[in-house]
């Protein structure tokens, strides 16, 4: 192909065993385009075509939807080249070129964006296609499909109008199934479709294939900003700025009769990871038919057919030659890409065409098995294996699985579309799923089938059930991606949306009834089953072992109770990074004494109440120290405003008034005295310890006495770290350090053994980060409390942010919720400053993070880069953090190596 | 004197025309010690003595009240040296050395700390003193005074016990006045005092003068941390870390009969600034008698006696020689120090002794006159004159003065102790004054006389009246220092504390009754007079002119209403740095439409309500633009959370429900929907403009239409600056910039003239400062909103901080309230970053500050150093800011010069 001299290249061609792009150009060509080019270069049978780059999309939106000037000429040239390769021409009635126009971004967004197939058909070319293929029915069926798809995607007409025309026609003719329609019927349908377009738009359907092409290209670029795509990007953290590429490719037809077929496949089982070809196909169908879940497809291999007890034959049995070619191609692709592939193919009159390959999505369990086995096969190294598992996906492995359902009658069985178990109330509508979930209700979304419009509801639900669709249906693919358990194609379920109920196996389930689903087996039960703890053995254990070897940072946990501590230890926590003492105060037995302490009108009364709390706090700490067996335990002294501990409801107030002997009025007066305009910025954290020193003294005493007891009982000295919350100045730390030191001396003397502890500060205010040098004069360790640091740096109350943060995300004004993934530019800079300045103040200051970001892989990578010593996260996220930290170490090492290489090469 | 080799010098001697220190060593020797040394070196008659440095104090508190080891030896040596100079010896019964022990810090803290006089007396030495002076009465009077003072200050006994013994004795003897007691009486009193001490302490009063001395030194150091001193330091921003020095000085006696006297004087009138000796003395008295206000003193000069219509003769008339010496000394000191001096002197048997000199405190008016006149006399330069006026003191000049009191009967007249007028409710107790003032009530504190225990009440009161005491009484000195109007020595007032009332001139005034005082004339009126605007002419205008010439930064004002704007312009504002649009919304006519807007359930309803507000906002802006005549006007778009505009009281809710046609329940529901946990960090600022774009669009339209109208009416184009509040990201600014640009285009088109404006951001979040480079891509100016920036940087809600900030200040954990004076280390660093990064992003970005710090001199100096283009403050603080900014420029230039000099000298 020729391009204008000196002009930027906006279009890349592929096909015929060669390509202008390659798999490394994903950012420019999108995943689909880059891989089509790569497959083409590998000599695989890829229908020729060309890719409009993602930069076209970016330019298009920058210029209020105008294309870069040179684009038209480049597309014309690429089209001419394509015609030459295909040996067909656009609009040639004798030998018409038909093309597909598809989106393809850097990241896969299945089903989110628009596609047009069979483009190039008109009254002339459809006749040519009929003549050339010798199959008039196929030609007109393709034509009516094209009209319908183009009208909906490009012209903005309602899809259903065409369905109605078809249904009316079928009724008139007494047909039941589409297969009953013959060539003339389809010709008639196409005619009616065209008339409908003319009527609705007041102008005819475009007949010039080039007009059709530009219309389709524009529509695909436009679909980058449709609501579904925007939502999907938000859910999957895909920046808007990436844009999509557009692929124009010669059509091949899987619907040219019984020697044609179309299918999707995974080179290994994406659900379990087993090394076996896994996939589905349909004879005489176009690709969309498989994914849409309208017809239930057949499986590829004989072995899986037999395992499933299916009777419809496998591809291996029906087209053994093609299957052989496919199997060899799969191996070639896996060897080439060194990863499990997700593949689309079409067989056109016994000739195999490859339409797509990409790294296949997989469940967390499968990702472990595949990574471990590929390392075993020598295909990848152990470090690469560690890098292959998405830490975020681990979440689904770490939550309980279904254990006992003996009290739960089986309602229905379907396909094990996405593993894991879920319990929840039945809901039939995506919006309703969202609002119930927001209100804290666990829900299971039950649908006949799902569509991209249901995405938000699927995300909100604990699990998904569909009556129709295969293992690669929309519901299955999306549920696996989200880590939601899913049972698909549970055909016995009859849903009545109007009623708000479904029936199956003689049972009727209404909206709001509780069901239990087992996504690993494909079962749906009535009522709530019981759950079991996840097993962390096998491939999981092997790979986590490799990860732990690779990892530089320690992983600790945020744990307040012995139960939390046990879970975290089981998940491999190496210490407690944040033990919040206030949660211990809410226990029913204790809250009375806590309230007595708060309501005290002087220090003497306050101390009397604190004396009651002391032994309870001490017991808490003894238990935690014993469990931790000498691993570090960071205990944060009381943090929340005292107001939080007071009763708010009238009846609670009365009960407390009675219990404390205070009048209701006095109590209310004290409560309103303690109420604050902005409690987040109020009398909390170390400010409490400074105004009421006796509170922190009691806590310090409980900690130190517990340490002495635990040491005596176990012989192991607990590694105690006392952490001061919400410090803003060195003076605060200096003041409290003295008081705590005094308590430690007293306890040491009484216990007859020296209590050892480290003294440190939570860095959660901008000022603390800015003044880290000064704070490090007093603190032996820092723990970055990035939740509060995000709140103060942004001036953003987490509790109040929902009213506008969603607008920000929707308008693309923020790529990510900064409470989920650390804002590296702003908050991150304060962390970096805190690290640099903290080390300047005390060279060996120990540095960690204990905000919820400590369990977020992107934030963990930031912590690695920043040089923190450890991350701390909630118990269930410990394995995620272990893996993410290992990956961060490995990626950093790789980058350094690359840099070194560059320097050496110079 | 000799000191140990290699040991640090803790003690500095002075006297006999020489000294080890000088006036430049204030930080080390305290103000009093440094000036005693300086006067000594000048050859003035100063009783010999020595100073324990402020470093002793600092060391003393660092070491849990232990002295540095070498101190004792150094004091002994200095004492020996002092004995030699005085020709007297400690404990020598024939010729005893007596000393005073006084505190003396870097900054004056009048009356806050403890003093012991006549130290060295015991049974032996008192007899010697009697013999040597030939005045037994004087000797035993001094002795009993010493016992009483030492017992109270050093031994911690109650002062009143001694007063009771004296009163009982007088009753027994039938005496009325102290002067009726003869030598034997005082001897008996001293005996009884000693017995009382023995009884209370269970051990005798110390007789060894050296024991007495160490006791007194310790007591003075201890008094650095008494509550009065701590409060005073907080009020006057004196850091705790400075510590106090202790001065030990040979006693001279103003109470040795009628040829002895003691007095205080100012070299110019501290109230008006007039160049005339001003002061008071008492014959046969000790210094404390003048200050304590127990006897009413006589004036120094004949001229002032005659002007006041006094009959008691002046010093000039009674002791013309001494007066002559004094006058020459005053001139010498003023010439030497180049400033008005505040002097203490004593005449002992016709011999003049200088006990203290320091720069004299003065009213704001006096400071202007003195500075301008000294510049006129050639004593100082104009720039020095500008540096001589304390900008903070200006406050009292800028508030209204008393105008008409025709409806207010005169209750009493006293001394014009501190100028200015005040109106308020009578209160007799300092604590009550504080609590009433905190509740927002204007109060006048009325006392027989004031003591250091009343400081907090004086600070809280709008004005002070005392029945006793002269122009240099405690009440007068403190009130002038604080800028509180004060009438002292209004002798006709008879106060009954128990009753809570006073009578004078036949009128009875009860607690809570309103009175008006005129501190400039010394009058007290019943009821509330009317006030007049301050005149800014004469010396004020001259000096402000010099200041404006010296000043680099512009001074703008924070003004929301035309009234504010007028005041600010009168005070010399060069622009509006912050016009808060929300205050315009609270007007009774408008709030209904505002509420309608808030309660709208969709954009259409909201726009309809906004359309009602638009013309009102436009009118506001037209008026302001017309007043500003082309000076810059920075308008901040809506900032507070919408919840603030909704009614809260039940009856208001009902009224609004009726007016808006919404049900009460719907209204309450919407209000609770809008309520936030932390409104400071919530849905406010530009977040409102982004979620409800129509609000900012309305405001932008009102601004631009107003600009067009004002330009048409006046021919002058307003200089409009549209400011976005609470921005945290560049995206926010980018988004709003586009919308506002669109509105400007529309208005320009409709008005037929191009609306010009600058677009900028308020930098009030840490993230905004950190990302200033990015924000400057969109913003043409930044205004640092240091109120909110302080809140977020410290994580400190201004509304909630009082519950602990006072503890911090009291414990010395914070030197200053960061909302009053900018925290330069923390918040200041973010401002510096914002400046550097903002300029990196846009070289000519205009930079200002509009937090309340913009009116605080220390913060203004910081702004100068940081290179801001302007400061903006409330209208009444504009002159303060003008002066402070000028001083900052001058000081910086001086520093640069000094640096250059240093470099040149190298």
Interface residues (C-beta under 8 A of the other chain):
Chain A: X676 X677 X678 X679 X680 X681 X682 X683 X685 X687 X690 X691 X726 X728 X729 X731 X732 X735 X764 X765 X766 X767 X770 X771 X774 X788 X791 X792 X793 X794 X795 X796 X797 X799 X800 X801 X803 X804 X807 X808 X811 X812 X813 X814 X823 X825 X826 X827 X829 X830
Chain B: X676 X677 X678 X679 X680 X681 X682 X683 X687 X690 X691 X726 X728 X729 X731 X732 X735 X764 X765 X766 X767 X770 X771 X774 X788 X791 X792 X793 X794 X795 X796 X797 X799 X800 X801 X803 X804 X807 X808 X811 X812 X813 X814 X823 X825 X826 X827 X829 X830
